[in-house]
Each structure stands twice: as C-alpha cells, then as structure tokens.
Amino acid sequence: MMNELNGVLNSCCNSLKQQNQSSENQLSRSLNQLPVAIIGAGPVGLAAAAHLVNQGQHFIVLESGPSVGSNILEWGHVRLFSPWQYNIDKVAKKLLENSGWNEPSANELPIGKEFVECYLEPLSKLPAIQNNLFLNSKVVSISKKGLDKMKNLGREETSFIIYVEQQGMTKRIEAKAVIDATGTWSHPNPVNADNIWTSSELELNKHIYYGIPDMKGRQRKRYEGKRIAVVGGGHSAINTILELSQLRNNIEIYWIMRKNSVKEAYGGEENDALKGRGELGSRIHQLVDAGLVKVLTPFRVYQLNQNNGRIDLKGEYKGNDFTLCGIDEIITNTGSRPDFSFLREIRLSVDTATESVAALSPLIDPNFHSCGTVRPHGEEVLRQPEKNFYIVGVKSYGRAPTFLMATGYEQVRSVVSYLSGDIEASKKVELELPETGVCSITLVQKNTTSSSCCCS
C-alpha cells in the first residue's frame, strides 16, 4: 500500500514539475517576443538601436522631444571638441554606409546642429529604426508588470511596464528590457554653491541662462554691452566665455568658479590627445592672461539679490564674505544631474555621491579618480539589481564630468551583446579613448606621493 502511495506521489510531483517547466518555457517565449525599450533618441540611444538592428532584436525607441537629438539642438551652435571619428558608432556607420550615406571627414569638428543633421537624422531615418521610433513620447514611469518595488516572487521573469505620455494620453508599453539613455541635459544644477534651488534664484530666472547661449545668433543682443557672470569651471563654461569674448562690445566677463585655482580649468592644453579639447584650455588661458576675463575663484555663491534692475551675487570668496555687484546677466554652466523620478519602482544601484551607476563611480568620481580619461567599460559594470535594466550614456555618469560619446557607444555595444545572448562579446573591450593629457592629482595634490594616477 505504501509503495502504491509513493508511486502516486512521485507521479504527481513529476506532473507538477512538468507543468512548472512548461509554464516557465511559455513565460520565456512570451518575454522574448517583447521589445527592448530604449528611452532617449540621442547619440547613445540611437547607437543602441543600431546594435539591436544588427543583432536582429525587436526594439522601440521613445523620445520625449519632437526630433532626434532634441537636447543637442539646444546647443546646436556649439562646436564639439571631439572630431567625427569619435562621434560615430561603428555599427551605426555600417548601417548608414549600406544606405549610401556619405561619411563626414574624420578629423573635422562639427557643431551640434551638424552632428544632428549629418549623423543622427540619417540614422533615425533608416527603415529598421524609423519604424520603431516614437517622438513626442515622454516616459513618466517604469515598473514591473503587476509588481511593486518590494515584491520578489517571479520578479526576474516579469516584463517591464512603461507609462508613456503621447498627445495628452497615457499609454502602457510592455518590454523585456529597458535601456535608459535619457541623459542629464534638461536638469541643470543651480548657481547656488550648496547646489540648492533657492527662491531668489528662481525669481531671477529671466536673467539667468542655464547652458551655452547662441551669442552669434538669436541671443546676441541679450549680452551686448552687459556685465556678465559665467558660473562654472568646465568645458561648457569655457565655450561660453570664448563665445562672449568675440562680441567685444563694451562687455565685461566675470568667471566664477569653485576651483582652488584657475589653472585647474585649463586641462592638458597641448598635451591633450583631443586637439579640440586641448585648444579650449589654451584659448581660455590666453584670455585670462590678457586680462579680458576677470576670474573669481574660489567664489562660492550662496545668495542672489535684485538691486536696481541688476543682480548682486553674495557668497564666500577665498574664505571671506564677498558680494559681486551690478551683474546684468548670469550664465550658469555648473553641470547637470540625472532624473530618477520616473524610476521610483525600479531597483537601482546608484552611488550616493556622484549619482552615477554605483559600480562605475570608482572610475569617474573626481574626488578620487585622478585622470579625465576613463577606461572603457560595459554591461557588467552597468548592470543594475533590476535584471535587464540599464542606465547608459551621460546619465550613467550621474553628476560626474568628462563624458565622451565613444564611451557611450562602447557601453551599448556591450549591453546589447549581453541582451542578445553573446556573453563573451559583452565582456570584450573594443574601444581606445584619447588621453586628456592631465591628471587632476597633479593640480589638486602637488605635495602627495600617491601613485593612483592612471595617466603616468
């Protein structure tokens, strides 16, 4: 009798195992039929699309703006410091060449508008991408289907649900994987040195520009004959000052930085492997030496006050209370920050300081990372606790500076290889980046004997 019972139980268990296996197989097949969702149709997002085309994978691209490269077009008048050879993804290039596309000269430096018109738009119009590209589609939330953030059971085998606003309607889109390439451009940091948005700054926003104005075009009259404070110490601030200096019409330029020395902003100059980037440092160096730019550093601004139609900037300059009075316009180039608001239901691993992908932070954190050049990295570094969810491109760097598009292209090559099942390819490094020619450790810690400099 006992043997018969055991036989029945074993039969039932085998049947249940077969049913579970069958259910898992059906679920796997169902997931594989879903698309990979790419959020953002900038250079890195479209590169991801090109790689998915190359791998024969189903995908969709969701772009909040009215065109591809919408954020780039906001600074379309600015010349990139990286030449075309570093701005074009290799797989995207092959797809374009097959369509009869004429590649720009490898060593030329395009402006943002040319980059969009000569590369991103032709890439987006390839039928394999265009048919899966949705413009004016803002992603407002992402979750796991039927699960909140706390639920574990079956989570890895559950699809993503993406809530998208299109023409005033909210739609739900199901996907097997998500690649977030939304960047950080639309979320600038404030003037305030504490990085806090104050009511006074918000009230004076008519006199503050976040980004690089078009001084040769539609915004020229706004700055002619004015006293202008440019806040920030990176390449955007340098570009802004170089553009302003060409107006030469009773203009006063005050360069406000939080760096200990203006020399920190010059970079590698002639030692930089990217000639255009090195020349930015050399040109601003010459302007400062000629006295055409008044440098205030370190100057940490804590309060903005309106005074007879002008702005007073109050803060701490070289350790003492200080007020810069009578400024007509402020141009802010203090960097930007990632937006995680639509990812509240996704399990993320984000560094607490840089707000970058956590595993990437040791490579890019300017507090510790001594060189502007970051070694290539891929899927394994970008992997999130939420399976098949990735943050790539500028957003993967969080608040950290010095991102190159070529880095983003290597990221998505690796991620797409992994999602397509080619684990070996995902682990390879297929990119060499140009050196900056400078190690920040030589600027910040001249008296140290540390050997952490990766450029030495």
C-alpha positions in Angstrom: 0.0 0.0 0.0 2.8 2.4 0.9 4.6 1.6 -2.3 1.5 2.5 -4.3 1.1 5.8 -2.4 4.7 6.7 -3.0 4.2 5.9 -6.7 1.2 8.2 -6.9 3.0 11.0 -5.1 6.0 10.6 -7.4 3.7 10.7 -10.4 2.0 13.9 -9.1 5.4 15.5 -8.4 6.7 14.7 -11.8 3.5 16.1 -13.3 3.8 19.3 -11.3 7.4 19.7 -12.4 6.5 19.2 -16.0 3.7 21.8 -15.7 6.0 24.3 -14.0 8.7 23.7 -16.6 6.1 24.2 -19.3 4.9 27.4 -17.7 8.5 28.7 -17.4 9.1 27.9 -21.1 5.9 29.7 -22.1 6.9 32.7 -20.0 10.3 32.7 -21.5 8.9 32.6 -25.0 6.4 35.3 -24.2 9.2 37.6 -22.8 11.4 37.0 -25.8 8.6 38.2 -28.1 8.6 41.6 -26.3 10.8 44.5 -27.5 13.8 46.1 -25.8 12.7 49.6 -24.9 15.3 52.4 -25.4 14.5 55.7 -23.7 16.0 58.7 -25.5 16.9 59.2 -29.1 20.2 61.0 -28.7 23.5 59.6 -30.0 23.8 56.8 -27.4 20.1 55.8 -27.6 20.2 55.6 -31.4 23.5 53.6 -31.2 21.7 51.1 -29.0 19.0 50.9 -31.7 21.6 50.3 -34.4 23.2 47.4 -32.4 19.8 45.9 -31.8 19.1 46.0 -35.5 22.5 44.4 -36.1 21.6 41.6 -33.6 18.1 41.1 -35.1 16.4 42.1 -31.9 12.9 43.7 -31.6 13.0 47.2 -30.0 11.3 50.5 -29.7 12.8 54.0 -29.1 10.9 56.5 -27.0 11.9 60.2 -27.4 10.2 62.9 -25.4 11.2 65.7 -27.9 9.9 66.5 -31.3 13.0 65.2 -33.1 16.0 63.0 -32.5 18.9 64.8 -30.8 16.5 67.4 -29.3 18.8 68.2 -26.4 21.8 68.6 -28.7 19.8 71.1 -30.9 19.5 73.4 -27.8 23.3 73.9 -28.1 23.4 73.3 -31.9 25.7 76.4 -32.4 28.5 75.0 -30.2 31.4 73.1 -31.8 32.3 69.7 -30.3 35.9 69.2 -29.2 35.8 65.6 -30.4 36.2 65.0 -34.2 33.8 62.9 -36.2 36.0 59.8 -35.8 35.0 59.7 -32.1 31.4 60.7 -32.6 30.1 57.9 -34.9 29.2 54.5 -33.6 30.9 51.7 -35.7 27.7 49.6 -36.2 25.6 52.6 -37.0 28.3 53.6 -39.5 27.9 50.3 -41.3 24.2 50.5 -41.4 24.4 54.1 -42.9 27.0 53.1 -45.4 24.7 50.4 -46.7 22.1 53.0 -47.4 24.5 55.2 -49.4 25.3 57.7 -46.7 28.3 60.0 -47.1 30.5 60.0 -44.1 31.8 63.4 -42.8 35.6 64.0 -42.7 37.0 62.0 -39.8 39.1 64.9 -38.4 36.6 67.7 -38.6 34.9 69.2 -35.5 31.2 69.5 -36.1 28.8 71.9 -34.4 25.9 70.3 -32.6 23.4 71.1 -35.4 25.7 69.5 -38.0 26.1 66.4 -35.8 22.3 66.0 -35.7 21.7 66.8 -39.3 24.6 64.8 -40.8 24.5 61.8 -38.5 21.6 61.4 -36.1 18.8 62.2 -38.6 20.1 59.9 -41.4 20.5 57.2 -38.8 17.0 57.6 -37.4 15.5 57.5 -41.0 16.8 54.1 -41.7 13.6 52.0 -42.1 14.8 49.5 -39.5 15.0 52.3 -36.9 12.4 54.8 -38.1 9.6 52.1 -38.0 10.3 51.7 -34.3 11.0 55.3 -33.3 8.3 57.3 -31.4 8.8 61.0 -31.0 6.9 63.3 -28.6 6.7 60.3 -26.3 7.6 61.1 -22.7 8.3 58.2 -20.3 6.7 59.2 -16.9 7.1 55.9 -15.0 8.6 52.4 -15.3 7.6 49.4 -13.2 7.4 45.6 -13.3 4.1 44.2 -14.5 1.8 43.7 -11.6 4.6 44.1 -9.0 5.6 46.9 -6.8 9.2 47.6 -5.9 9.1 45.4 -2.8 7.9 42.2 -4.5 10.5 39.4 -5.1 8.5 36.4 -6.3 8.9 35.9 -10.1 10.4 39.4 -10.4 13.3 38.5 -12.8 10.9 36.7 -15.1 8.4 39.6 -15.2 8.2 42.1 -18.0 8.7 45.9 -17.6 5.7 48.2 -18.0 6.5 51.7 -19.3 4.0 54.5 -18.9 4.3 56.9 -21.8 2.5 60.3 -22.4 1.7 60.8 -26.1 -0.6 63.6 -27.3 -2.2 64.0 -23.9 -2.9 60.3 -23.5 -1.0 57.9 -21.2 -0.2 54.5 -22.7 1.2 51.3 -21.2 4.0 49.6 -23.1 5.4 46.2 -22.2 9.1 45.4 -22.7 11.5 42.6 -21.9 14.4 45.0 -21.2 15.0 48.8 -20.8 17.9 50.9 -21.8 17.7 54.4 -20.2 19.7 56.8 -22.4 17.8 60.0 -21.3 21.0 62.0 -20.4 21.0 64.9 -17.9 20.8 68.0 -20.1 17.3 69.1 -19.0 18.2 69.0 -15.3 20.9 71.7 -14.7 22.5 72.4 -11.4 21.8 75.9 -9.8 24.1 78.8 -9.3 24.0 78.2 -5.5 27.2 76.6 -4.3 25.3 74.4 -1.9 23.6 73.0 -5.0 20.2 74.0 -3.6 17.5 75.7 -5.7 16.6 78.9 -3.8 13.5 81.1 -4.2 15.8 84.1 -5.1 17.4 82.2 -8.0 14.0 81.0 -9.3 12.6 84.6 -9.1 15.6 85.9 -11.1 15.4 83.2 -13.8 14.8 85.8 -16.5 18.3 87.0 -16.0 19.9 83.5 -15.8 20.7 81.2 -18.7 21.5 77.5 -18.0 23.6 76.3 -20.8 25.6 77.9 -23.7 23.7 80.8 -25.3 23.8 81.5 -29.1 25.8 84.7 -28.9 26.3 84.9 -32.7 22.6 84.4 -33.3 19.3 84.9 -31.7 20.7 85.8 -28.2 23.4 88.2 -29.2 21.5 91.4 -28.2 20.8 90.0 -24.8 24.5 90.1 -23.9 25.9 93.0 -25.8 27.2 95.8 -23.6 26.4 93.9 -20.4 28.3 92.8 -17.3 28.0 89.0 -17.3 28.9 86.4 -14.7 29.7 83.0 -16.1 29.5 80.4 -13.3 31.3 77.0 -13.8 34.7 75.6 -14.4 34.3 73.0 -17.1 34.3 72.9 -20.9 30.8 74.4 -21.2 31.8 77.5 -19.2 35.0 77.8 -21.3 32.9 77.6 -24.5 30.5 80.2 -23.1 33.4 82.7 -22.3 35.1 82.2 -25.7 31.8 83.0 -27.4 31.2 86.0 -25.2 34.7 87.4 -25.8 34.0 87.6 -29.5 31.2 90.1 -29.0 33.7 92.8 -28.0 31.1 95.5 -27.4 31.6 97.1 -24.0 31.2 93.7 -22.4 32.6 92.7 -19.0 33.0 89.0 -18.3 33.4 87.6 -14.7 34.3 84.0 -14.5 33.1 82.5 -11.2 34.5 79.0 -10.2 34.6 76.9 -7.1 38.1 75.5 -8.0 41.1 76.4 -5.9 43.0 77.7 -9.0 42.0 78.8 -12.5 44.8 76.5 -13.8 42.7 73.5 -12.9 40.3 74.6 -15.7 42.9 74.7 -18.4 43.2 70.9 -18.7 46.0 69.3 -20.7 46.2 72.0 -23.4 48.9 70.9 -25.9 49.2 67.5 -24.2 45.6 66.6 -24.8 45.2 63.8 -27.4 42.0 65.5 -28.5 43.3 68.6 -30.2 40.0 70.5 -30.0 39.7 69.9 -26.2 43.3 71.0 -25.7 42.8 74.2 -27.7 39.8 75.1 -25.5 42.1 75.2 -22.5 44.8 77.1 -24.4 42.5 79.7 -25.7 40.9 80.4 -22.3 44.4 80.5 -20.8 45.3 83.3 -23.2 42.2 85.3 -22.5 42.8 85.2 -18.8 46.4 86.1 -19.1 45.4 89.1 -21.3 43.0 90.3 -18.7 40.0 90.0 -20.9 38.3 87.8 -18.3 38.1 88.7 -14.6 38.5 85.4 -12.7 37.0 84.9 -9.2 38.0 81.6 -7.7 37.2 80.0 -5.4 34.0 82.0 -5.2 31.0 80.2 -3.8 27.7 81.9 -4.4 25.0 81.4 -1.8 22.5 84.2 -2.5 21.3 86.3 -5.4 19.6 89.7 -4.8 18.0 92.0 -7.2 19.3 95.6 -6.9 18.1 98.4 -9.2 17.4 96.0 -12.1 20.8 94.2 -11.7 21.9 91.2 -9.6 24.2 91.1 -6.7 25.9 87.7 -6.1 26.7 87.2 -2.4 28.9 84.4 -1.1 32.4 83.5 0.0 35.5 84.4 -2.0 38.8 83.0 -0.9 37.3 82.3 2.5 35.9 85.8 3.1 32.4 87.2 2.7 32.1 88.9 -0.6 29.5 90.4 -2.9 29.8 90.9 -6.7 27.5 93.8 -7.5 25.8 95.1 -10.6 25.7 92.0 -12.8 23.2 92.2 -15.7 23.1 88.5 -16.8 24.3 85.2 -15.3 25.2 82.2 -17.5 25.3 79.0 -15.5 27.5 76.1 -16.5 27.6 74.2 -13.3 26.8 70.8 -14.7 23.6 68.8 -14.5 22.1 65.9 -12.6 20.2 62.7 -13.5 16.4 62.4 -13.2 15.4 59.3 -11.3 11.8 60.4 -10.6 10.3 58.1 -13.2 12.3 55.1 -11.9 10.9 55.0 -8.4 9.5 51.5 -8.9 12.8 50.2 -10.3 15.5 48.7 -8.1 18.6 50.8 -8.7 22.2 50.8 -7.5 23.3 54.4 -7.6 26.4 56.0 -6.0 25.5 58.3 -3.1 28.0 61.0 -4.2 28.1 61.0 -8.0 24.6 59.7 -8.6 26.2 57.5 -11.3 25.8 53.8 -11.7 27.3 52.6 -8.5 29.9 50.2 -9.9 31.1 53.0 -12.3 31.7 55.6 -9.6 35.2 54.5 -8.7 36.3 55.1 -12.3 34.8 58.6 -12.6 34.4 60.2 -9.1 36.5 63.4 -9.4 37.2 63.3 -5.6 39.3 60.1 -6.2 39.7 59.5 -9.9 42.9 61.3 -10.9 42.5 61.5 -14.7 39.9 62.9 -17.0 40.3 59.8 -19.2 38.0 56.9 -18.1 38.8 53.3 -19.2 36.1 51.6 -21.3 33.5 49.6 -19.5 30.5 47.6 -20.4 27.5 45.6 -19.3 29.0 44.0 -16.2 29.8 47.5 -14.7 26.4 48.9 -15.8 24.3 46.0 -14.5 21.6 47.0 -12.1 19.8 45.0 -9.4 16.8 45.0 -11.7 17.6 42.4 -14.2 17.7 43.7 -17.8 17.5 47.3 -16.8 20.5 49.6 -17.8 21.4 53.2 -17.5 23.8 54.3 -20.2 25.4 57.4 -21.7 25.8 60.6 -19.9 23.2 59.6 -17.3 25.3 56.6 -16.3 27.9 59.2 -15.1 25.4 61.0 -12.9 26.9 64.3 -11.8 30.4 63.4 -12.8 32.1 65.3 -15.7 34.1 64.5 -18.8 31.9 62.0 -20.8 32.7 61.1 -24.4 30.1 59.8 -26.8 32.5 57.0 -27.8 32.3 55.7 -24.2 28.5 55.5 -24.5 28.8 53.6 -27.8 31.0 51.0 -26.1 28.5 50.8 -23.3 25.6 49.9 -25.5 27.7 47.6 -27.7 28.3 45.5 -24.6 24.8 45.7 -23.2 23.2 44.7 -26.5 25.6 41.8 -26.9 24.6 40.6 -23.4 20.8 41.0 -24.0 21.3 39.1 -27.3 22.9 36.2 -25.5 26.5 36.8 -26.6 28.1 36.9 -23.2 31.6 36.6 -24.5 31.3 39.7 -26.7 29.7 41.6 -23.9 32.9 41.2 -21.8 35.3 42.4 -24.5 36.7 45.9 -24.6 36.6 47.3 -28.2 37.5 50.9 -27.6 40.5 53.1 -27.1 39.9 56.6 -25.8 42.2 59.6 -26.3 44.1 60.7 -23.2 43.3 64.1 -21.7 47.0 64.9 -21.1 46.3 65.9 -17.5 45.9 64.2 -14.1 43.9 66.2 -11.6 46.1 64.8 -8.8 49.0 66.9 -10.1 46.8 70.0 -9.8 45.0 69.3 -6.5 47.6 67.4 -4.5 51.0 68.6 -5.6 52.6 67.6 -2.3 51.3 64.0 -2.3 53.3 60.9 -3.1 50.2 58.9 -4.2 50.7 56.7 -7.2 47.0 56.4 -8.2 47.4 58.5 -11.4 46.4 56.4 -14.3 48.0 58.8 -16.8 51.5 58.5 -15.5 
